[in-house]
Amino acid sequence: MKKTGLFSFLLIIAVSCLNEPDCYQLNNNTVVIFFKIIGGGNDAVQLISVQSPDTDSIFEASTESKIVLPLNPKTEQTLYTLQGTDDTNTLVFGYKRQVQFVSEECGERYYYQDLNVLSHDYDSVRVTNTIPTPEPEPSGAKNVEIFRCAITNLLRIKFPAQTPVEQIASDFVTIVLPPDAMLEDFVLPLNVNDSTTMYRFDFPTGSKTLKVRYSRNQKEIAKVCGDQWFLHNLHVNSMVTDLSKVVVANDSIQDLPQINLEITP
């Protein structure tokens, strides 16, 4: 009987502990954002900074497929400016706040709900969960997906090691390199208006030519992106190319770019 009484007492304590809220985890004031490619998988976005006049949040340079941003507790909207290496975008969240009394220990809190995107200048944005996320972030949490149209003409090249390159010229666009460039793993644009592209690499020891051919198909993946050219069946024109060695590692142009050519100058 004593053992039964002790077990019942411990059970009551355990249930009381389970019912006692974790005050920190009750604050659901963050938005979990994933970057995606339309018609593809996760994106890898190079961000220089993420700033907001409504919060103290400043995000420093890195490459991200996911970011977590806080919402302003003083109003029912928060503006963010996301500066990348090529573009600067804005994103305005709207939401509702409701004051809730939690307990004597935790006091009151704001409960956030009805999350939506009031404005943005991305290719496409989708809200997947209208209840903002608590901290610490639960596994698998996601509130918003930001999509961009695929870039379908980037040829990814890999040298065996870092190699000095003075200039790269192509037959359709000027490619600007920083002074004393050292290249190893990099991308170059292909001409989507033709089935061939030719490059001239100027090395300190002399110039080399690379000419590639490919098949093109035009189709619409998403209305916001319109008709796009998709390139595949990549191969090297050996009659013109005079690099020491070129191996086709992947004959399809993808986004995110995979290594297409392994080149020995």
Secondary structure, 3 states (H helix, E strand, C coil): CHHHHHHHHHHHHHHHHHHCCCCHHHCCCEEEEEEEECCCCECCEEEEEEECCCCCCEEEEEEECEEEEECCCCCCEEEEEEEECCCEEEEEEEEEEEEEEEECCCEEEEEEEEEEEEEECCCEEEECCCCCECCCCCCCCCCEEEEECCCCCEEEEEEEEEEEECEEEECCCEECCCCCEEEEEEEEECCCCCCEEEEEEEECCEEEEEEEEEEEEEEECCCCCCEEEEEEEEEECCCCCCCCEEEECCCCCCCCCCEEEEEEC
